[in-house]
Amino acid sequence: MAAACVPSVWSIKASFERFEQFFGDEYMHFDMRVRKYNRTAMTLNGTIFINQLMDNAMLLSSDVFLSRLGNQQFQHYPLHLPTGGLCDFFNHLHEEYASVIEDIENIPLQNECPITPRAMLVKDKLFPTEVLPDTLSNGLWKMVISGVINETIVMRYMISVRLNDDYMSF
C-alpha cells in the first residue's frame, strides 16, 4: 500500500465585516459599505469625500481592538498606525502600502499637501492580507481612526475585519 504525501498550507483569511463613520462629515465623509462580493468574499465599496482643503493640521491616530471569539467583547491591542498629520498619513500609505491603495481612484499623490477637496472611489476592495503581521490571531479585529485638530477629536471612523485560519491541502 502506497502512502500519498499531501502538502498542507496554512494561511490567514481576512474579510471585511463593517465600516462606520461616527462623526466628522464636514471634514471627510466616508460613504462606504461592506458587501458580499461572491460566496466567499466580502469587499469594501464606496466613495471617500474630502470636503475641504486639508493639511497636516488634522492629526490621525489609531486604536486597535480584538474580540477573540468574535462576540463584540473587544480588548485593546497594542498595535496601531503611526500618528501623524493627514498629509503624512497619505504619504505613509504610499510608502508602505502602495499595492493596497493603487486601485483607489483619485487618491492624493505622494507628497501632495495641502489635499484639495475630492471624491476617491473604492470599488470591490478585498482586504489586503499581505499587510497583516504574522503574529495576529483569529478573531474580529477593529481599528478606530480618530482625527484631531487643536486637541479636539473632530472625526472618527471604524473598520472591522474578521481573521480566520485558511487550511488548504494540495
PyMOL commands that set and color helices and strands:
alter all, ss='L'
color gray80, all
select helices_A, chain A and resi 86-96+98-101+129-131
alter helices_A, ss='H'
color red, helices_A
select strands_A, chain A and resi 8-23+28-36+42-50+59-67+75-77+84-85+118-125+139-149+152-169
alter strands_A, ss='S'
color yellow, strands_A
deselect
rebuild
show_as cartoon
